[in-house]
Amino acid sequence: MSLEEKMKQLSYQMELLMQSVDWSDRPFEYEVIRANLTRDDVEAFYALLEEIRQQQTEQGRYGLSSVEPLLVNFVGMLHPALDPETILAACVKQQIALDVTEPLYRQVKLLS
């Protein structure tokens, strides 16, 4: 079996698995797989959440509470294969970094 045939086979098998698994409790992982992200991409996503958390803290020190600049930064740095609203909803549902993702998700919903 050639490498190309093996890749097609793996792709098909992954497609079948994606359809057969109940992802309702794991929407973040579903989005990661759907977007074909690498481990490095996911680590970069978590680093982005940490960067946003630090920016929130810095804003709080100066008495600022606007979420829009944080959202702009988040969207600008987000992997292009991810939809901001969808990935934020997945994070909130899965309770990932709620201190960061909930305010961003509320802001996205206001803007959409």
Accessible surface in RSA format (square Angstrom, percent):
REM  Atomic radii and reference values for relative SASA: ProtOr
REM  Chains: A
REM  Algorithm: Lee & Richards
REM  Probe-radius: 1.40
REM  Slices: 20
REM RES _ NUM      All-atoms   Total-Side   Main-Chain    Non-polar    All polar
REM                ABS   REL    ABS   REL    ABS   REL    ABS   REL    ABS   REL
RES MET A   1   162.64  84.2  78.13  51.7  84.51 201.2  85.59  72.8  77.05 102.1
RES SER A   2    58.86  49.7  44.72  59.7  14.13  32.6  51.09 108.8   7.77  10.9
RES LEU A   3   142.55  79.4 131.26  93.9  11.29  28.4 134.76  94.6   7.80  21.0
RES GLU A   4   113.61  65.2 106.39  80.5   7.22  17.2  43.33  83.8  70.28  57.4
RES GLU A   5    96.88  55.6  92.38  69.9   4.50  10.7  35.09  67.9  61.79  50.4
RES LYS A   6    92.94  45.3  92.94  57.0   0.00   0.0  50.62  45.6  42.32  45.1
RES MET A   7   113.20  58.6 111.13  73.5   2.07   4.9  93.23  79.3  19.97  26.5
RES LYS A   8   135.17  65.9 127.58  78.3   7.59  18.1  82.78  74.5  52.39  55.8
RES GLN A   9    67.13  37.5  59.03  43.1   8.10  19.3  26.68  56.8  40.46  30.7
RES LEU A  10    87.43  48.7  83.44  59.7   4.00  10.0  83.73  58.8   3.70  10.0
RES SER A  11    69.81  59.0  58.74  78.4  11.07  25.5  31.27  66.6  38.55  54.0
RES TYR A  12   125.15  58.4 122.89  69.9   2.26   5.9  90.67  68.1  34.48  42.5
RES GLN A  13    76.62  42.8  75.53  55.2   1.09   2.6  28.20  60.0  48.42  36.7
RES MET A  14    92.59  48.0  91.01  60.2   1.58   3.8  87.06  74.0   5.53   7.3
RES GLU A  15    94.38  54.2  89.51  67.7   4.87  11.6  28.47  55.1  65.91  53.8
RES LEU A  16    80.88  45.0  78.33  56.0   2.55   6.4  78.55  55.2   2.33   6.3
RES LEU A  17   103.85  57.8 103.61  74.1   0.24   0.6 103.85  72.9   0.00   0.0
RES MET A  18    29.46  15.3  23.64  15.6   5.82  13.9  23.08  19.6   6.38   8.5
RES GLN A  19   133.07  74.4  96.84  70.8  36.23  86.3  46.56  99.1  86.52  65.6
RES SER A  20    87.98  74.3  48.96  65.3  39.02  89.9  49.16 104.7  38.82  54.4
RES VAL A  21    67.11  44.2  54.10  49.0  13.01  31.3  58.55  50.9   8.55  23.2
RES ASP A  22   113.69  79.6  88.15  87.7  25.54  60.4  44.62 105.0  69.07  68.9
RES TRP A  23    49.76  20.0  43.91  21.3   5.84  13.7  44.28  23.6   5.47   8.9
RES SER A  24    55.25  46.7  42.34  56.5  12.91  29.8  42.90  91.4  12.36  17.3
RES ASP A  25   110.29  77.3  98.98  98.5  11.31  26.7  29.12  68.5  81.17  81.0
RES ARG A  26   118.37  49.7 118.37  60.3   0.00   0.0  37.33  51.0  81.05  49.1
RES PRO A  27    23.75  17.3  22.46  20.5   1.29   4.7  23.74  19.6   0.01   0.1
RES PHE A  28     7.12   3.6   7.12   4.4   0.00   0.0   7.12   4.3   0.00   0.0
RES GLU A  29    53.48  30.7  53.15  40.2   0.33   0.8  37.17  71.9  16.31  13.3
RES TYR A  30    70.40  32.9  70.40  40.1   0.00   0.0  32.55  24.5  37.85  46.7
RES GLU A  31    16.64   9.6  16.64  12.6   0.00   0.0   1.08   2.1  15.56  12.7
RES VAL A  32    21.66  14.3  21.65  19.6   0.01   0.0  21.65  18.8   0.01   0.0
RES ILE A  33    60.27  34.3  46.44  34.6  13.84  33.3  51.22  36.9   9.05  24.6
RES ARG A  34   113.46  47.6  87.13  44.4  26.33  62.7  48.66  66.5  64.79  39.3
RES ALA A  35    12.25  11.3   0.00   0.0  12.25  27.9   4.29   6.0   7.96  21.1
RES ASN A  36   131.03  90.4 116.26 112.4  14.77  35.6  25.63  61.7 105.40 101.9
RES LEU A  37    22.67  12.6   1.38   1.0  21.30  53.5   1.38   1.0  21.30  57.3
RES THR A  38    78.91  56.1  71.49  72.5   7.42  17.7  75.77 101.8   3.14   4.8
RES ARG A  39   192.14  80.7 176.87  90.2  15.27  36.4  60.81  83.1 131.33  79.6
RES ASP A  40   104.27  73.0  98.55  98.1   5.72  13.5  28.79  67.8  75.48  75.3
RES ASP A  41    36.07  25.3  31.19  31.0   4.88  11.5   2.15   5.1  33.92  33.8
RES VAL A  42    29.23  19.2  29.15  26.4   0.08   0.2  29.23  25.4   0.00   0.0
RES GLU A  43    98.91  56.8  92.47  70.0   6.44  15.3  42.12  81.5  56.79  46.4
RES ALA A  44    60.26  55.4  48.98  75.6  11.28  25.7  55.10  77.6   5.16  13.7
RES PHE A  45     8.98   4.5   4.00   2.5   4.98  12.9   8.25   5.0   0.73   2.1
RES TYR A  46    96.05  44.8  90.20  51.3   5.85  15.2  70.88  53.3  25.17  31.0
RES ALA A  47    60.71  55.8  48.80  75.3  11.91  27.1  55.68  78.4   5.02  13.3
RES LEU A  48    11.53   6.4   8.23   5.9   3.30   8.3  10.95   7.7   0.59   1.6
RES LEU A  49     2.74   1.5   2.74   2.0   0.00   0.0   2.74   1.9   0.00   0.0
RES GLU A  50    71.05  40.8  70.83  53.6   0.22   0.5  38.82  75.1  32.23  26.3
RES GLU A  51    68.23  39.2  65.90  49.9   2.33   5.5  25.64  49.6  42.59  34.8
RES ILE A  52     0.00   0.0   0.00   0.0   0.00   0.0   0.00   0.0   0.00   0.0
RES ARG A  53    71.56  30.0  71.53  36.5   0.03   0.1  35.16  48.1  36.39  22.1
RES GLN A  54   110.38  61.7 103.12  75.4   7.26  17.3  36.16  77.0  74.21  56.3
RES GLN A  55    56.53  31.6  53.23  38.9   3.30   7.9  31.24  66.5  25.28  19.2
RES GLN A  56    41.69  23.3  33.57  24.5   8.12  19.3  19.27  41.0  22.42  17.0
RES THR A  57    69.37  49.3  58.97  59.8  10.39  24.8  47.93  64.4  21.44  32.4
RES GLU A  58    72.91  41.9  72.67  55.0   0.23   0.6  39.76  76.9  33.15  27.1
RES GLN A  59    28.33  15.8  26.54  19.4   1.80   4.3  13.94  29.7  14.40  10.9
RES GLY A  60    48.91  60.3   0.00   N/A  48.91  60.3  29.98  82.3  18.92  42.4
RES ARG A  61   173.22  72.7 132.75  67.7  40.47  96.4  57.71  78.9 115.51  70.0
RES TYR A  62   154.00  71.9 126.06  71.7  27.94  72.7  92.84  69.8  61.15  75.4
RES GLY A  63    68.31  84.2   0.00   N/A  68.31  84.2  36.77 100.9  31.54  70.6
RES LEU A  64   105.98  59.0  97.34  69.6   8.63  21.7  99.46  69.9   6.52  17.5
RES SER A  65   100.88  85.2  77.12 102.9  23.76  54.7  46.77  99.6  54.11  75.8
RES SER A  66    59.05  49.9  47.77  63.8  11.27  26.0  43.05  91.7  16.00  22.4
RES VAL A  67    33.14  21.8  29.24  26.5   3.89   9.4  29.24  25.4   3.89  10.6
RES GLU A  68    91.52  52.5  90.81  68.7   0.71   1.7  16.81  32.5  74.71  61.0
RES PRO A  69    72.30  52.7  59.53  54.3  12.78  46.4  66.60  55.0   5.70  35.4
RES LEU A  70     6.14   3.4   6.14   4.4   0.00   0.0   6.14   4.3   0.00   0.0
RES LEU A  71     9.06   5.0   9.06   6.5   0.00   0.0   9.06   6.4   0.00   0.0
RES VAL A  72   109.32  71.9 102.40  92.7   6.91  16.7 106.04  92.1   3.28   8.9
RES ASN A  73    36.51  25.2  29.64  28.6   6.86  16.5  19.18  46.2  17.33  16.7
RES PHE A  74     0.00   0.0   0.00   0.0   0.00   0.0   0.00   0.0   0.00   0.0
RES VAL A  75    67.87  44.7  57.71  52.2  10.16  24.5  57.71  50.1  10.16  27.5
RES GLY A  76    62.86  77.5   0.00   N/A  62.86  77.5  33.33  91.5  29.52  66.1
RES MET A  77   119.24  61.7  94.34  62.4  24.90  59.3  66.50  56.5  52.74  69.9
RES LEU A  78    15.83   8.8   4.14   3.0  11.68  29.4   4.65   3.3  11.18  30.1
RES HIS A  79    60.78  33.2  50.44  35.1  10.34  26.4  40.53  41.8  20.25  23.6
RES PRO A  80   129.13  94.1  92.06  83.9  37.07 134.8 102.84  84.9  26.29 163.4
RES ALA A  81    42.73  39.3  20.77  32.0  21.97  50.0  32.75  46.1   9.98  26.4
RES LEU A  82    11.76   6.5   1.92   1.4   9.84  24.7   3.30   2.3   8.46  22.8
RES ASP A  83    69.04  48.4  62.70  62.4   6.33  15.0  28.46  67.0  40.58  40.5
RES PRO A  84    30.83  22.5  30.83  28.1   0.00   0.0  30.83  25.5   0.00   0.0
RES GLU A  85    51.02  29.3  50.41  38.1   0.61   1.4  16.81  32.5  34.21  27.9
RES THR A  86    55.65  39.6  49.97  50.7   5.68  13.5  32.37  43.5  23.28  35.2
RES ILE A  87     0.58   0.3   0.49   0.4   0.08   0.2   0.49   0.4   0.08   0.2
RES LEU A  88     0.00   0.0   0.00   0.0   0.00   0.0   0.00   0.0   0.00   0.0
RES ALA A  89    33.43  30.7  28.62  44.2   4.81  10.9  29.82  42.0   3.62   9.6
RES ALA A  90     5.13   4.7   2.02   3.1   3.10   7.1   4.51   6.3   0.62   1.6
RES CYS A  91     0.00   0.0   0.00   0.0   0.00   0.0   0.00   0.0   0.00   0.0
RES VAL A  92    35.91  23.6  31.34  28.4   4.57  11.0  31.34  27.2   4.57  12.4
RES LYS A  93   125.73  61.3  98.10  60.2  27.63  65.8  71.28  64.2  54.45  58.0
RES GLN A  94    34.16  19.1  13.94  10.2  20.22  48.1  13.55  28.8  20.61  15.6
RES GLN A  95   132.94  74.3 111.25  81.3  21.70  51.7  17.38  37.0 115.57  87.7
RES ILE A  96    24.29  13.8  20.81  15.5   3.49   8.4  24.29  17.5   0.00   0.0
RES ALA A  97    26.36  24.2   7.97  12.3  18.38  41.8  16.50  23.2   9.85  26.1
RES LEU A  98    55.92  31.1  50.77  36.3   5.14  12.9  50.93  35.8   4.99  13.4
RES ASP A  99    79.08  55.4  59.39  59.1  19.69  46.6  51.65 121.6  27.43  27.4
RES VAL A 100     0.00   0.0   0.00   0.0   0.00   0.0   0.00   0.0   0.00   0.0
RES THR A 101     0.00   0.0   0.00   0.0   0.00   0.0   0.00   0.0   0.00   0.0
RES GLU A 102    66.78  38.3  65.95  49.9   0.83   2.0   6.06  11.7  60.72  49.6
RES PRO A 103    21.51  15.7  19.59  17.9   1.92   7.0  20.28  16.7   1.24   7.7
RES LEU A 104     0.11   0.1   0.11   0.1   0.00   0.0   0.11   0.1   0.00   0.0
RES TYR A 105    51.96  24.3  51.96  29.6   0.00   0.0  29.54  22.2  22.42  27.6
RES ARG A 106   143.45  60.2 139.71  71.2   3.74   8.9  69.67  95.2  73.78  44.7
RES GLN A 107    25.28  14.1  24.46  17.9   0.83   2.0   1.03   2.2  24.25  18.4
RES VAL A 108    15.39  10.1  13.84  12.5   1.55   3.7  14.80  12.9   0.58   1.6
RES LYS A 109   102.51  50.0  89.01  54.6  13.50  32.2  49.30  44.4  53.21  56.7
RES LEU A 110   140.42  78.2 110.73  79.2  29.69  74.6 114.06  80.1  26.36  70.9
RES LEU A 111   114.66  63.9  80.42  57.5  34.24  86.1  83.65  58.7  31.01  83.4
RES SER A 112    98.79  83.5  33.93  45.3  64.86 149.4  61.38 130.7  37.41  52.4
END  Absolute sums over single chains surface
CHAIN  1 A     7500.7       6241.2       1259.6       4366.8       3133.9
END  Absolute sums over all chains
TOTAL          7500.7       6241.2       1259.6       4366.8       3133.9
